[in-house]
Amino acid sequence: MKLERMDKILAARTAYSRKDAKKLVWQGRVRHNGKIASSPDAKVDLEKDTLELDGKPLLIQAHLYLMMNKPAGVLSAARDPKQPTVLDLVPEQYRRTGLFPAGRLDKDTEGFVLITDDGEFAHRILSPKKHVPKTYCARIDGPMTAQMEEGFSKGVVLEDGTLCKPAQLTILEEAEQPLCRIVLTQGMYHQVKRMFLAYGRRVLWLKREAIGGLWLDETLAPGESREIQDVEMKMLLGKI
């Protein structure tokens, strides 16, 4: 059981201030477990209780975990004064203070972004010590070679001399501009692009398909997101 004051929850889960949250309760606009709330300092069980504001349910669980299908052209950032970010795409019912993208994708890269307000969980996903794999699909501007496949499996040496950890490289489609899948256990800046560049190849298109054992929901259109289910949380950490 985790109890928290009603006005504090309302302020954290909406755009209202703590002062305005109290007014919402006094105005009879908040329902607690189906009944009109009467006191803004009433305790709410985050695990069992329900809250409604103006007839609409509020997500009150302690932390939120969203899977987003990030479109190209959007920044993996909490906010930016000039360009759209993944948080700008989060539906209104999921918006709350403290949300951030756990890990970054390049502006032109598409696919799975985990959005949460749970810093500890994000650290477990991103920490190099945890070795949580990230799976990408890429199209490159020239043919694959046996040297590239072997190099990825042993660890690519980047142009600046950095040695990457071994990665899986699989050809999905043989073509003049082949499609391939890459599985990494680390997350350096522009890593996939830099790994191919070490072999004279440019990445033309890149999409993150999976984090750990959880694959991007194919029903999510670019820019859409949904909550991650309990069983999927274990898949994120590779426990299923």
C-alpha positions, 0 to 999 in steps of 0.5 A, spaced: 500 500 500 502 506 498 498 512 500 499 519 498 495 526 499 489 527 493 492 534 492 499 532 491 496 527 486 492 531 482 498 536 481 503 531 479 498 528 474 495 534 471 497 541 469 494 544 475 498 547 481 497 544 488 493 550 490 488 549 484 488 542 485 485 543 492 480 548 488 478 542 484 476 538 490 472 543 493 468 544 487 466 537 487 470 536 480 474 530 483 471 523 484 475 518 489 473 511 488 466 513 485 464 518 490 465 525 490 471 527 494 470 532 499 477 533 502 484 535 498 488 532 504 485 525 503 489 519 502 489 515 496 492 508 495 496 509 488 495 501 487 488 500 489 484 507 488 481 510 483 480 518 481 476 521 476 477 529 474 471 532 471 468 524 469 475 522 466 479 517 469 486 519 472 492 514 471 494 515 479 499 509 479 506 511 482 510 510 475 508 510 468 511 506 462 509 507 455 512 504 449 512 509 443 513 508 436 517 514 434 517 518 428 523 521 424 524 528 425 522 528 432 527 529 438 528 524 443 528 529 449 523 532 454 523 538 451 526 543 446 524 550 444 524 549 437 523 542 435 518 537 437 520 532 442 517 525 444 513 528 450 509 533 445 506 526 442 504 523 449 497 523 449 493 528 454 491 522 459 498 520 460 501 526 461 504 527 468 510 531 471 517 527 471 516 524 464 522 523 460 525 518 454 529 513 457 535 513 452 535 517 446 534 515 438 537 520 433 532 525 430 532 521 424 531 514 427 524 511 428 521 506 432 521 504 440 522 509 445 521 507 452 517 513 456 517 513 463 518 517 470 521 512 473 529 513 473 531 507 477 528 503 472 530 507 466 537 506 469 536 498 469 535 499 462 540 503 460 546 501 464 552 498 460 553 493 466 546 490 465 547 488 458 540 489 456 540 488 448 537 493 443 535 491 436 535 495 430 533 494 423 537 498 418 538 499 410 545 501 408 547 504 402 552 498 399 552 491 399 554 487 405 560 483 406 563 477 410 568 482 413 562 486 416 559 480 419 565 477 422 567 484 424 560 486 428 561 479 431 568 480 434 567 488 436 567 494 431 573 499 431 570 505 430 574 511 426 576 514 432 579 508 435 573 506 440 572 498 440 565 496 440 562 490 444 560 484 439 554 485 436 549 481 432 548 482 424 543 479 420 542 480 413 534 480 412 534 482 405 539 482 399 539 488 395 543 493 392 541 497 399 540 491 403 536 491 409 539 488 416 538 487 423 543 489 429 543 487 436 547 491 441 548 491 448 551 498 449 548 505 447 554 509 444 552 516 440 550 514 433 553 507 434 549 503 429 551 509 424 558 509 426 559 502 426 557 501 419 561 507 417 567 504 419 566 499 413 564 505 408 557 504 409 552 509 410 545 508 414 539 510 409 534 508 414 534 506 421 529 503 426 529 501 433 525 494 433 526 492 441 528 493 447 530 487 451 525 481 449 520 486 448 518 488 441 515 494 438 507 493 437 506 493 430 499 496 431 502 503 433 502 508 428 508 513 428 507 518 433 502 513 437 504 510 444 501 505 449 502 503 456 506 497 457 503 491 461 506 488 467 508 482 463 512 486 458 516 489 463 519 483 465 520 482 457 524 489 457 529 486 462 530 480 458 527 476 464 522 472 459 
